[in-house]
């Protein structure tokens, strides 16, 4: 055994026959003594560089995990452990929390399931996800939230928080069962995939969310202004003969939603922001002290509309890739703290749905397995963000928005959701290696640096990179 580690026993319900995904939960043998049981319930991470946004710890430390908690963080830990992980040359960071994914379960399992989505998440170092409600049926009442949560505990390697819809069936006519969904732990409501265009009804939904102590996650898009657009409205759309989507399609709803949040007092989180004016409006809202946060997706801070060289459905996303000016504004917003979160908007589709003209292809790309590498490559390596900033925006800030006080930190007493990230590994993204059912990405073959080596959820190793 490597590092002198003890053997471990994996319970039957956690066995995954993939070489990369497993949960070596330290089960005790029936006749084991107390000391031996203790050894079987511990993991020791040695020689890693701990990055913790809560304590601002940023240096070489060992981390001892017992059961599902971080027991000790110290310069050197010599205690016996059931398993030892040598993290030399790697960052030991809080597990990433993705506020914006589409797991398509229930009803659209041919695109993704709780099992495949969870496997994709942990492969990307993501230990908790917020699943959007635009499934079939739409998640619009407490019973449906409870069903997803119960199935996710059995099927998903990552923790799943189901987000509830704002309106019944997302039809924009009648409020969903917001109180019932909040009781089942949905943490936020969202009409993601669209905006609630009836501002009066939306305001009522915000008031209900405020009363329940949950947030509103806003997809900002004035559907009446889209007019059949499939990509950013600019010279590239004209070159390809495509209808364009202007920045104002997003911006007018961002402005509306901030004003409604100001009136209702609800915590508003603006999803997948893509324009320079969205960044500026969030800046102004924060200066006024409003409870408004914003997220940026890796594809929006990495690519711009100039990168669309031909008619390729894998570049079709909503909101679309914008101009270089918008990309720079998003990067600056992340750097100066206006933009709080990096999330993926992971949106798997079948090959048939994406491998066609942008005019007919479905909106959306996958992102769970590429977000950490793209963030490190595009933002940390160039010095736009520090590694601490990366941990804040991918873990600590999302935990704060969700009210998850025991997550988002590598410090004593916290839940042991941890990612071990190698900052020196360079490679090209290969969609054929994805655990997700969705292979729809414009980043196939894209050169990156930074790779997840281990992911731990609730003190269990659920992913280990077996390849170099």
C-alpha positions as CSV (number, residue, x, y, z in Angstrom):
1,X,0.0,0.0,0.0
2,X,1.3,3.5,-0.8
3,X,2.4,5.8,2.1
4,X,2.0,2.9,4.5
5,X,-1.8,3.4,4.4
6,X,-4.1,0.9,5.9
7,X,-6.4,-1.0,3.6
8,X,-10.0,0.2,3.5
9,X,-13.4,-1.3,3.1
10,X,-16.0,0.2,0.7
11,X,-19.7,-0.2,1.5
12,X,-21.7,-1.9,-1.2
13,X,-23.9,1.1,-1.9
14,X,-20.8,3.3,-2.6
15,X,-19.0,1.0,-5.0
16,X,-18.4,2.5,-8.4
17,X,-16.5,0.2,-10.8
18,X,-14.8,3.1,-12.6
19,X,-11.1,3.3,-11.8
20,X,-11.5,7.1,-11.2
21,X,-14.7,7.4,-9.1
22,X,-14.8,5.7,-5.8
23,X,-15.7,6.3,-2.2
24,X,-13.2,4.7,0.2
25,X,-15.3,5.3,3.2
26,X,-13.5,3.9,6.2
27,X,-15.9,1.2,7.3
28,X,-15.0,-0.7,10.5
29,X,-14.7,-4.4,10.4
30,X,-17.1,-6.1,12.8
31,X,-14.4,-7.2,15.3
32,X,-12.1,-4.2,15.1
33,X,-11.0,-2.6,18.4
34,X,-11.5,1.1,19.2
35,X,-8.0,2.2,18.1
36,X,-8.3,0.3,14.8
37,X,-11.7,1.8,14.1
38,X,-10.3,5.3,14.7
39,X,-7.6,4.6,12.1
40,X,-10.1,3.4,9.6
41,X,-12.2,6.6,9.9
42,X,-9.3,9.1,9.2
43,X,-7.6,10.5,6.2
44,X,-4.4,12.5,6.4
45,X,-3.4,14.9,3.6
46,X,0.3,15.5,3.8
47,X,2.6,18.1,2.2
48,X,-0.1,20.2,0.5
49,X,-0.4,24.0,0.1
50,X,-3.6,24.9,2.0
51,X,-5.6,27.8,0.6
52,X,-8.4,28.8,3.0
53,X,-10.5,31.9,2.4
54,X,-12.0,31.9,5.9
55,X,-8.8,31.9,7.9
56,X,-6.6,33.3,5.1
57,X,-4.3,30.4,5.5
58,X,-2.0,30.2,2.5
59,X,0.9,27.9,3.0
60,X,2.2,24.4,3.5
61,X,0.1,22.4,6.0
62,X,-1.1,18.9,6.7
63,X,-4.9,18.3,7.1
64,X,-6.3,15.5,9.2
65,X,-9.9,14.4,8.5
66,X,-11.9,12.3,10.9
67,X,-15.4,11.0,9.9
68,X,-16.8,13.9,7.8
69,X,-15.0,16.8,9.5
70,X,-11.6,18.5,9.4
71,X,-10.1,17.6,12.7
72,X,-6.8,19.4,12.5
73,X,-4.7,21.7,10.3
74,X,-1.1,22.1,11.2
75,X,2.4,22.4,9.8
76,X,3.1,18.8,10.6
77,X,0.7,16.0,11.7
78,X,2.1,12.7,12.6
79,X,-1.0,10.9,13.7
80,X,-1.9,7.5,12.3
81,X,-4.6,7.6,9.7
82,X,-6.6,5.1,7.7
83,X,-5.4,6.6,4.4
84,X,-2.6,9.1,3.6
85,X,-2.6,11.3,0.6
86,X,0.6,12.9,-0.5
87,X,-0.4,16.4,-1.9
88,X,3.1,17.6,-2.6
89,X,3.1,20.3,-5.2
90,X,-0.7,20.7,-5.0
91,X,-3.2,23.2,-3.6
92,X,-5.5,21.9,-0.9
93,X,-8.7,24.0,-1.3
94,X,-12.3,23.9,-0.1
95,X,-14.4,21.8,-2.5
96,X,-15.9,24.0,-5.2
97,X,-19.6,24.9,-5.0
98,X,-21.3,25.5,-8.3
99,X,-24.4,27.6,-8.0
100,X,-25.7,26.9,-11.5
101,X,-26.0,23.5,-13.1
102,X,-28.5,21.6,-15.1
103,X,-28.7,17.9,-14.2
104,X,-31.8,17.3,-16.4
105,X,-33.2,14.8,-13.8
106,X,-36.1,14.1,-13.7
107,X,-37.5,13.8,-17.3
108,X,-34.5,14.5,-19.5
109,X,-32.1,11.8,-18.4
110,X,-30.9,11.1,-21.9
111,X,-28.9,14.4,-21.5
112,X,-27.7,13.9,-17.9
113,X,-28.7,12.2,-14.6
114,X,-28.0,12.8,-11.0
115,X,-25.4,10.0,-11.2
116,X,-23.6,11.2,-14.3
117,X,-23.8,14.8,-13.3
118,X,-22.5,14.0,-9.8
119,X,-19.6,12.1,-11.4
120,X,-18.8,15.1,-13.7
121,X,-18.9,17.4,-10.7
122,X,-16.4,15.6,-8.5
123,X,-14.1,15.1,-11.5
124,X,-14.0,18.9,-11.7
125,X,-13.5,19.3,-8.0
126,X,-17.1,20.4,-7.4
127,X,-18.5,19.0,-4.2
128,X,-21.9,20.8,-4.1
129,X,-24.1,21.9,-6.9
130,X,-27.3,23.8,-7.3
131,X,-29.5,22.1,-9.8
132,X,-31.9,24.3,-11.8
133,X,-35.6,23.5,-11.9
134,X,-36.3,23.4,-15.7
135,X,-36.7,19.7,-15.7
136,X,-39.7,17.6,-16.7
137,X,-41.7,18.0,-14.6
138,X,-40.6,21.5,-13.5
139,X,-39.5,21.5,-9.8
140,X,-42.2,23.7,-8.5
141,X,-43.3,22.2,-5.2
142,X,-41.9,20.8,-2.0
143,X,-42.5,17.1,-2.9
144,X,-40.5,17.4,-6.1
145,X,-37.6,19.1,-4.3
146,X,-37.7,16.3,-1.7
147,X,-37.7,13.6,-4.4
148,X,-34.6,15.0,-6.0
149,X,-32.8,15.4,-2.7
150,X,-33.6,11.9,-1.7
151,X,-32.5,10.4,-5.0
152,X,-29.3,12.5,-5.1
153,X,-28.2,11.1,-1.7
154,X,-28.2,7.7,-3.3
155,X,-27.1,8.4,-6.8
156,X,-24.8,11.5,-6.8
157,X,-21.2,11.6,-5.6
158,X,-21.6,15.4,-5.2
159,X,-24.0,17.1,-2.8
160,X,-27.1,18.3,-4.7
161,X,-29.2,21.3,-3.7
162,X,-32.3,21.5,-5.8
163,X,-33.4,25.0,-6.7
164,X,-37.1,25.6,-7.0
165,X,-39.0,27.4,-9.8
166,X,-40.5,30.9,-9.2
167,X,-43.8,30.0,-11.0
168,X,-45.8,26.8,-11.5
169,X,-44.4,24.9,-14.5
170,X,-42.3,28.0,-15.2
171,X,-45.3,29.4,-17.2
172,X,-45.1,32.8,-15.5
173,X,-48.7,32.8,-14.5
174,X,-48.9,31.7,-10.9
175,X,-46.4,31.4,-8.1
176,X,-44.9,28.0,-7.3
177,X,-45.0,26.4,-3.9
178,X,-42.2,28.6,-2.6
179,X,-42.8,28.0,1.1
180,X,-43.0,24.2,0.6
181,X,-39.8,24.2,-1.4
182,X,-38.0,26.3,1.1
183,X,-39.0,23.8,3.8
184,X,-37.3,21.0,1.8
185,X,-34.1,22.9,1.6
186,X,-34.1,24.5,-1.9
187,X,-32.1,27.6,-0.7
188,X,-33.2,29.6,-3.7
189,X,-35.8,30.0,-6.4
190,X,-35.1,30.6,-10.0
191,X,-36.9,30.6,-13.3
192,X,-33.6,29.8,-15.0
193,X,-33.8,29.4,-18.7
194,X,-36.0,32.4,-18.8
195,X,-37.1,35.5,-16.9
196,X,-40.5,36.0,-15.2
197,X,-41.7,38.7,-17.5
198,X,-44.7,39.7,-15.3
199,X,-42.9,42.1,-13.0
200,X,-45.8,42.2,-10.5
201,X,-45.8,38.4,-10.2
202,X,-42.0,38.3,-9.9
203,X,-42.1,40.9,-7.1
204,X,-44.6,38.7,-5.2
205,X,-42.2,35.8,-5.7
206,X,-39.4,37.9,-4.3
207,X,-41.4,38.8,-1.3
208,X,-42.2,35.2,-0.7
209,X,-38.6,34.2,-1.0
210,X,-37.6,37.0,1.4
211,X,-40.2,35.7,3.9
212,X,-38.8,32.2,3.7
213,X,-35.2,33.3,4.1
214,X,-34.1,32.1,0.7
215,X,-32.5,33.8,-2.4
216,X,-33.6,34.5,-5.9
217,X,-31.3,33.4,-8.7
218,X,-32.1,35.4,-11.8
219,X,-31.6,34.5,-15.4
220,X,-31.8,38.0,-17.0
221,X,-33.3,37.9,-20.5
222,X,-36.1,39.9,-21.9
223,X,-37.7,37.3,-24.2
224,X,-39.5,39.9,-26.2
225,X,-36.2,41.4,-27.3
226,X,-34.5,38.2,-28.4
227,X,-36.3,38.1,-31.8
228,X,-34.8,34.8,-32.9
229,X,-31.2,35.7,-32.1
230,X,-28.7,32.8,-31.6
231,X,-25.4,34.7,-31.0
232,X,-24.2,38.1,-30.1
233,X,-25.4,40.9,-32.4
234,X,-22.2,42.1,-34.1
235,X,-20.2,41.8,-37.3
236,X,-19.6,38.1,-36.6
237,X,-23.3,37.3,-36.6
238,X,-23.6,39.2,-39.9
239,X,-20.6,37.4,-41.3
240,X,-22.3,34.0,-40.5
241,X,-25.7,35.2,-41.5
242,X,-27.1,34.7,-38.0
243,X,-29.7,36.7,-36.1
244,X,-28.1,38.6,-33.2
245,X,-28.9,39.0,-29.5
246,X,-28.0,42.5,-28.2
247,X,-26.6,43.3,-24.8
248,X,-29.8,45.1,-23.9
249,X,-31.7,41.8,-23.8
250,X,-29.7,41.0,-20.6
251,X,-29.2,44.5,-19.3
252,X,-32.8,45.7,-19.1
253,X,-33.7,42.7,-16.9
254,X,-30.6,43.1,-14.7
255,X,-31.8,46.7,-14.0
256,X,-35.3,45.6,-13.3
257,X,-34.4,42.8,-11.0
258,X,-32.0,45.0,-9.0
259,X,-34.7,47.6,-8.5
260,X,-37.2,44.9,-7.4
261,X,-34.6,43.5,-5.0
262,X,-34.1,47.0,-3.6
263,X,-37.8,47.2,-2.9
264,X,-38.3,43.7,-1.5
265,X,-35.1,43.3,0.3
266,X,-34.5,39.8,-1.1
267,X,-31.0,38.5,-1.7
268,X,-30.6,38.6,-5.5
269,X,-28.0,36.5,-7.3
270,X,-27.6,37.4,-11.0
271,X,-26.7,34.3,-13.0
272,X,-24.2,34.0,-15.9
273,X,-23.6,37.7,-16.4
274,X,-22.1,38.5,-19.8
275,X,-22.1,42.2,-20.4
276,X,-20.1,45.2,-19.2
277,X,-23.2,47.0,-18.2
278,X,-24.3,44.1,-16.0
279,X,-21.0,44.4,-14.1
280,X,-21.5,48.2,-13.7
281,X,-25.0,47.8,-12.4
282,X,-23.9,45.2,-9.8
283,X,-21.2,47.6,-8.8
284,X,-23.7,50.4,-8.3
285,X,-26.0,48.1,-6.4
286,X,-23.2,47.1,-4.0
287,X,-22.2,50.7,-3.5
288,X,-25.8,51.3,-2.4
289,X,-25.6,48.4,0.1
290,X,-28.1,46.1,-1.7
291,X,-28.0,42.3,-1.2
292,X,-27.0,41.7,-4.8
293,X,-24.3,39.2,-6.1
294,X,-23.3,38.1,-9.5
295,X,-21.6,35.2,-11.2
296,X,-19.5,34.8,-14.3
297,X,-19.1,31.5,-16.3
298,X,-15.7,30.4,-17.6
299,X,-16.8,30.6,-21.2
300,X,-17.8,34.2,-20.8
301,X,-14.4,35.3,-19.3
302,X,-12.4,33.2,-21.7
303,X,-14.0,33.4,-25.1
304,X,-15.5,36.2,-27.1
305,X,-17.6,36.4,-30.3
306,X,-14.5,36.7,-32.4
307,X,-13.6,33.1,-31.5
308,X,-16.6,31.8,-33.4
309,X,-14.9,31.1,-36.8
310,X,-17.7,29.1,-38.3
311,X,-21.3,28.0,-37.8
312,X,-20.8,25.6,-34.9
313,X,-23.6,24.7,-32.5
314,X,-21.1,24.1,-29.7
315,X,-20.6,27.9,-29.5
316,X,-24.3,28.5,-29.0
317,X,-25.1,29.5,-25.4
318,X,-27.5,31.8,-23.5
319,X,-26.4,34.5,-22.9
320,X,-24.1,34.3,-25.9
321,X,-20.4,35.0,-26.1
322,X,-20.0,38.8,-26.1
323,X,-17.4,41.3,-27.3
324,X,-13.8,41.6,-26.2
325,X,-14.8,44.7,-24.3
326,X,-17.4,42.7,-22.4
327,X,-14.9,40.0,-21.6
328,X,-12.4,42.5,-20.2
329,X,-15.2,44.0,-18.1
330,X,-16.1,40.6,-16.6
331,X,-12.4,39.9,-15.8
332,X,-12.0,43.3,-14.2
333,X,-15.3,42.7,-12.2
334,X,-13.9,39.4,-10.9
335,X,-10.6,41.0,-10.1
336,X,-12.0,43.9,-8.1
337,X,-14.6,41.9,-6.2
338,X,-17.7,43.2,-7.9
339,X,-18.4,39.8,-9.4
340,X,-18.6,37.3,-6.5
341,X,-18.8,33.8,-8.0
342,X,-17.5,31.6,-10.8
343,X,-20.2,29.1,-11.9
344,X,-20.6,27.0,-14.9
345,X,-24.2,26.9,-16.2
346,X,-23.4,23.3,-17.0
347,X,-26.0,22.5,-19.7
348,X,-25.6,19.0,-21.2
349,X,-27.3,18.1,-24.5
350,X,-27.3,15.2,-26.8
351,X,-24.9,15.1,-29.8
352,X,-27.9,15.4,-32.2
353,X,-29.1,18.5,-30.4
354,X,-25.8,20.3,-30.6
355,X,-24.0,19.1,-33.7
356,X,-25.9,21.2,-36.1
357,X,-26.2,24.8,-37.3
358,X,-26.4,27.5,-34.6
359,X,-29.8,28.4,-35.9
360,X,-31.2,25.0,-34.8
361,X,-28.8,23.8,-32.1
362,X,-30.0,24.0,-28.4
363,X,-28.5,26.7,-26.2
364,X,-25.9,25.6,-23.7
365,X,-22.5,23.9,-23.1
366,X,-21.1,21.7,-20.4
367,X,-18.6,23.1,-17.9
368,X,-18.3,21.1,-14.6
369,X,-15.2,19.3,-15.7
370,X,-13.4,22.2,-17.2
371,X,-14.2,25.2,-14.9
372,X,-11.2,24.8,-12.5
373,X,-8.6,24.4,-15.2
374,X,-10.0,27.3,-17.2
375,X,-10.2,29.6,-14.2
376,X,-6.6,28.7,-13.3
377,X,-5.4,29.1,-16.8
378,X,-7.2,32.3,-17.8
379,X,-7.3,34.1,-14.5
380,X,-4.8,32.8,-12.0
381,X,-1.8,32.2,-14.2
382,X,-1.9,35.7,-15.8
383,X,-2.3,37.3,-12.3
384,X,-5.9,38.5,-12.7
385,X,-6.9,36.5,-9.7
386,X,-4.8,35.0,-6.9
387,X,-5.3,31.4,-5.9
388,X,-7.1,32.7,-2.8
389,X,-9.4,34.6,-5.1
390,X,-10.1,31.4,-7.0
391,X,-11.0,29.6,-3.8
392,X,-13.3,32.5,-2.7
393,X,-15.2,32.7,-6.0
394,X,-15.5,29.0,-6.5
395,X,-16.2,27.9,-3.0
396,X,-16.3,30.4,-0.1
397,X,-18.6,33.0,-1.6
398,X,-21.0,30.5,-3.0
399,X,-21.2,28.9,0.5
400,X,-22.0,32.3,1.9
401,X,-24.7,33.0,-0.6
402,X,-26.3,29.6,0.2
403,X,-25.9,30.1,4.0
404,X,-23.7,26.9,4.2
405,X,-21.6,27.9,7.2
406,X,-19.9,24.6,7.5
407,X,-18.6,24.5,3.9
408,X,-16.3,26.6,1.8
409,X,-13.3,26.4,4.1
410,X,-10.4,24.1,4.9
411,X,-10.3,24.8,8.7
412,X,-10.8,22.8,11.8
413,X,-14.4,21.7,12.5
414,X,-15.7,22.3,9.0
415,X,-17.2,19.6,6.8
416,X,-14.4,17.9,4.8
417,X,-15.4,18.8,1.3
418,X,-11.9,19.3,-0.2
419,X,-10.3,19.4,-3.6
420,X,-6.6,18.7,-4.2
421,X,-5.6,20.7,-7.3
422,X,-2.3,20.4,-9.2
423,X,-1.3,23.8,-10.7
424,X,1.5,22.5,-12.8
425,X,-0.2,19.9,-15.0
426,X,-0.6,21.1,-18.6
427,X,-2.8,19.3,-21.1
428,X,-5.5,19.7,-23.7
429,X,-9.1,19.4,-22.8
430,X,-10.6,16.2,-24.2
431,X,-14.4,15.9,-24.3
432,X,-14.1,12.2,-24.8
433,X,-12.9,11.8,-21.2
434,X,-15.9,13.6,-19.7
435,X,-17.9,11.8,-17.1
436,X,-20.9,13.9,-18.1
437,X,-23.3,12.5,-20.8
438,X,-22.9,15.9,-22.5
439,X,-19.9,16.4,-24.7
440,X,-21.1,19.8,-26.0
441,X,-18.2,22.2,-25.4
442,X,-16.2,24.7,-27.5
443,X,-13.2,23.8,-25.4
444,X,-12.4,20.4,-26.9
445,X,-8.6,20.5,-27.6
446,X,-8.2,23.8,-25.7
447,X,-4.8,24.0,-23.9
448,X,-5.0,24.4,-20.1
449,X,-2.9,24.2,-16.9
450,X,-4.3,22.8,-13.7
451,X,-5.9,19.5,-12.8
452,X,-8.0,18.1,-10.1
453,X,-6.1,15.2,-8.5
454,X,-8.5,14.3,-5.6
455,X,-12.0,15.3,-4.6
456,X,-13.3,14.6,-1.1
457,X,-17.0,14.9,-0.2
458,X,-18.1,14.6,3.5
459,X,-14.7,13.2,4.3
460,X,-14.7,10.5,1.6
461,X,-12.5,10.3,-1.4
462,X,-15.0,10.2,-4.3
463,X,-12.6,11.0,-7.1
464,X,-8.9,10.3,-7.7
465,X,-7.1,11.1,-10.9
466,X,-5.5,7.8,-12.0
467,X,-3.8,9.4,-15.0
468,X,-0.9,11.7,-15.4
